Amino acid sequence: MREDILKAVAQPPKILWAPMIPAIINLGVQFPMMFIGIGMADVNPLFFVTLIIMSHVALVFAGLKEPHLSTMMQGYGQTYMKTINLYAVQGNKFEP
């Protein structure tokens, strides 16, 4: 059982060698843009396919540099909040 936990921590989920959450966001943004571009401006779909592949390759290289990119994005989303300071100081402090 310990091996399963260590494997989940050491090897975060990936989609075609890219971190999972950035890859899903990439496809979630680029597929609607592709369909809108094809429907409204009659753009060649190969243009969008090459953009999707190029951005996925960039995500693969970003994932090689920082394998826990998905976890970092999740943590940033949970900690990026406005805080109320109890006393007057410059900047935000993590206080209730």
N, C-alpha and C positions, 0 to 999 in steps of 0.2 A: 504494500500500500504506500509506503514511503516513496517508492520509485515513481508512482503515478503523480504524486504531489510535486516532486522535484521536476519531473518532465513537463508538467503544466506550467511551472514557473520559469523553467529554463528555456522552454521552446514555446513562445507565444503563438497563437493561431495565425496562419498565413493563407492568402489566396494567391495561388500562382507565384509564390516566393515574395509577395509584398505583404506588409502588415494588414490585417483584416479590416480594421475600421477605416483607415485612409483609402484603401482600395474600394470599399463599399461607397464611401463618400464620393470618390472619383467617378465611379460608374453612375451613381445616383444623380450627379450633376451633368455629366457629359451625355448620357443617353437622352434625357429630355432635350438638351441643346441640339443633339443630332436630329431628333425627330422634328423639332421646330424648324431647324435650318432646312431640312429636306422638304417639309410641308410648305413653308412660307417663302423661302428664297430659292428653292430648287437647287440646293447645293449638292455636289457629288458626295455620296456617303463615304467614299474612300478617304476623303479629306478628314472626316471625323474619326474613322477607324485608325488612321495613322496618328491622330492626336491622342486617341485613347491608348494606343500601344506605347507611344512616346511617354505619356504621363505615367503609365504603369511601370515602365522601365525606370523612370525617375523615382517612383515609390520603392521599387526593388532596391535601388542603390541607397535610398534613405533608410530602408529597413536593414540593409547590411551595416550601415554606420550605427544606427540605433535600433536594435531588435525589439525593444519594448515601446515603440512609438505609439501603438494603440493604447497601452496602459497610461502613457504620459498624457495623451489627449483626454482620456477619461478623467485622470486626476486633475488636469487643468480645468475641465468643465465643472468639477465639484468644488474646487477651491477658489475659482474666480467669482468672488461675490463682494459686494460693497459691505464694508464693516462700519460700525459706529464706534468711534473712539470715546472712551470714558473720560479722558482728559485731553487737553489741547496739545497735540504733537503734530509734527509734519509727517504726512503719509498715513497709510492705513496700517492698523495693528490687528492681529487676529485675537480679538477679545469679544466676549459676549455683549 
